[in-house]
Amino acid sequence: MTHTVTVGRLKMGGGNPILIQSMTNTDTRDVEATLSQIRALAAHGCDIVRVSVYDEECAAAVRALVDASPVPLVADIHFNHRLAIMAAENGISKLRINPGNIGGEAHVRMLADCARAHHIPIRIGVNSGSVEKDILARDGGVTAQGMLDSALRHARMLENAHFSDIVLSLKASDVPTTVQVYRLAAKACDYPLHVGVTEAGLPGQGTVKSAIGIGALLLDGIGDTIRVSLTGDPVPEVDAAISILRAIGLRKDGVQLIACPTCGRTRIPLPEIARRVEEGLSDLTVPLKVAVMGCVVNGPGEAREADIGIAGGDGKGALFRKGEPPRTVEGDLAEILIREARRMASEMQ
């Protein structure tokens, strides 16, 4: 099991719940725009938000961002230890650095002393594009072992400065390499692991790559915090992360929709009904499995694990609730199911 670090009011690692992260893509110096995005991410279920700190104006803006943010914030720093120190002094909850590009061991010690004084952890971020030249030469290119060796080299720099509140991130854009390097890390150290597939791409293909990589590791029991990296608006990253956690059973809250892929027996506009039901129940927080099935021949049987559902027929449907015999309903099947599901959710609260 990994050791525990504290990020603001949250505990990461040590068997604590998996934390969802994302990152703003606004100009950090624009406090209002950045706060707007932070709040949107938090409203969708993001636990921790990272912001780029690339100059002194960004570092100065950290104070206002921290004071108004509903979630802990992480400062993403490259090449300048002074910016990391400024961010820490302005209340940031965590730092993301690469010790190898922060200016040498003296600067690493200064930063470690500052982080220790402010009780904030440091995430070491290594990806497939930041492995040192000597390791690349040794391995003939990027390898999972080389990425891990690079990360542990950086971790030792912090440990030599008597700093141990370390989180590791070892992301590749290649899914098999990502899975392999995190499996190696889980055996080699007990640092909390920040898991993700870097530069996964646009929503769609990028979501699939992230789900495979992150999901495979979480099913292995590897990972303490996750970030789905998608190009564009960061809010879909959070939605995808929640979907991954729900799909593998690590989150039980909210509605899980079960819907059949349809076949020639389908006599209802099932995709439309399923979309309306998903949207109409998206605000529920109680754990509820809701099924939309295309026919009454085997719909209730195939969806027997659902708490409530509907199976379509010719101009009507069969409404079924767990533990009760199905009953025939007519009319707007989506509206009927939404109403009955909300009634069940109310009974469960």
FENFENCOR-V144449 format. One line per field, one symbol per residue. ss: DSSP state (a for helix, b for strand, c for the rest). phi: phi as a letter, one per 20 degrees, with the letter a starting at -180 (. if undefined). psi: psi as a letter, one per 40 degrees, with the letter a starting at -180 (. if undefined). A space follows every 50 residues. Layout:
ss=???
phi=???
psi=???
This chain:
ss=ccccbbbccbbbccccccbbbbbcccccccaaaaaaaaaaaaaccccbbb bbcccaaaaaaaaaaaaacccbbbbbccccaaaaaaaaaccccbbbbcaa acccaaaaaaaaaaaaaaccbbbbbbbcccccaaaaaaaccccaaaaaaa aaaaaaaaaacccccbbbbbbcccaaaaaaaaaaaaaacccbbbbccccc ccccaaaaaaaaaaaaaaacccccbbbcccccccaaaaaaaaaaaaaccc ccccbbbbbccccccccccaaaaaaaaaaacccccccbbbbbbcccccaa aacccccbbbbbccccbbbbbcccccbbbcccaaaaaaaaaaaaaaaac
phi=.fedcdcmeddcnmnfgfeecbbfcefgfefffffgfgfffffeofeccd cfcdbffffffggffffdfecfddeeccmbfffffffffeofeaddcdgf deoofffffffffffffelceceedccfecffffffffempfcfffffgf ffffffffffemccfdddccdceefgfgffffffffeebdfgdedadflf ofgoffffgffffffffffendpdbcceecfogfggffgffffffffdne cdfmededbffmbfefccffgfffffffffdfefdffbecdcdebefcgf ffdfeffbaccecfmbbdecdgncffcfccoffffffgfffffffffef
psi=iiihihgbeihhafeiihhhiahieihddgdddddddddddddeehdhhi ihgeidddddeddddddeheiiihhhhhehdddddddddeeieiihihde eefidddddddddddddefiihhhhhieeehiddddddefahiddddddd ddddddddddefheghhihghiehddddddddddddddifiihhhihifd aihcdddddddddddddddefhhdiihhhihahedddddddddddddeee heiihhhhhieiaeeheigddddddddddeedeieihhhhhhidiededd ddfdeidiiihiageaihhhiheiiiihiiagddddddddddddddde.
